[in-house]
Amino acid sequence: MARIPKTGLARRIREVLRERFSGRTFRPREVAEALGIPPGREREKVSTALNKDFRARGEVVRFGDGRYRYVGGELKRGYRPRFKIRIARAIYYQKVITVAEIAALAKANPNTVHKFLQRNREWFEEVGKKRMAGGIHKVYRLVREDEFWREFVLREEERRPL
């Protein structure tokens, strides 16, 4: 796999976010304008960087209306967004699950639930398949329930301020 050359775009975006958009919401278009990037493909790179790279690293939070907020270094290591706590709780209470069921219970995106299950494979075992809504879904079972509760749910509740 070829390595993608670095262009410094992420560094420049990060600087603009810290200087101009710290503590307030913004749209990718506003960031591109602040960087002096003309409309076109280059602006799409800014939008893609914010939506994929910065969100994946937890540097920005996206709101439903297409706006973002820069949180940069404010997030502490081990931080889990609220929807991941909802996913963990739904899994704990269901015990035997499918991705679609947990997504509905936790009001989360099914892709996010699937990624959660894949990243934490040691906590689940595949026990079969189930036909639902015109498709076949894998069924998972939670193993080591008490440890899962302590690792994913209880720790988050302890961090929450009173």
Rosetta blueprint (number, residue, H / E / L):
1 M L
2 A L
3 R L
4 I L
5 P L
6 K L
7 T L
8 G L
9 L H
10 A H
11 R H
12 R H
13 I H
14 R H
15 E H
16 V H
17 L H
18 R H
19 E H
20 R H
21 F L
22 S E
23 G L
24 R L
25 T E
26 F E
27 R L
28 P H
29 R H
30 E H
31 V H
32 A H
33 E H
34 A H
35 L H
36 G L
37 I L
38 P L
39 P L
40 G L
41 R H
42 E H
43 R H
44 E H
45 K H
46 V H
47 S H
48 T H
49 A H
50 L H
51 N H
52 K H
53 D H
54 F H
55 R H
56 A H
57 R L
58 G L
59 E L
60 V E
61 V E
62 R E
63 F L
64 G L
65 D L
66 G L
67 R L
68 Y E
69 R E
70 Y E
71 V L
72 G H
73 G H
74 E H
75 L L
76 K L
77 R L
78 G L
79 Y L
80 R L
81 P L
82 R H
83 F H
84 K H
85 I H
86 R H
87 I H
88 A H
89 R H
90 A H
91 I H
92 Y H
93 Y H
94 Q H
95 K L
96 V E
97 I E
98 T L
99 V H
100 A H
101 E H
102 I H
103 A H
104 A H
105 L H
106 A H
107 K L
108 A L
109 N L
110 P H
111 N H
112 T H
113 V H
114 H H
115 K H
116 F H
117 L H
118 Q H
119 R H
120 N L
121 R H
122 E H
123 W H
124 F E
125 E E
126 E E
127 V E
128 G E
129 K E
130 K E
131 R E
132 M E
133 A L
134 G L
135 G E
136 I E
137 H E
138 K E
139 V E
140 Y E
141 R E
142 L E
143 V L
144 R L
145 E H
146 D H
147 E H
148 F H
149 W H
150 R H
151 E H
152 F H
153 V H
154 L H
155 R H
156 E H
157 E H
158 E H
159 R H
160 R L
161 P L
162 L L
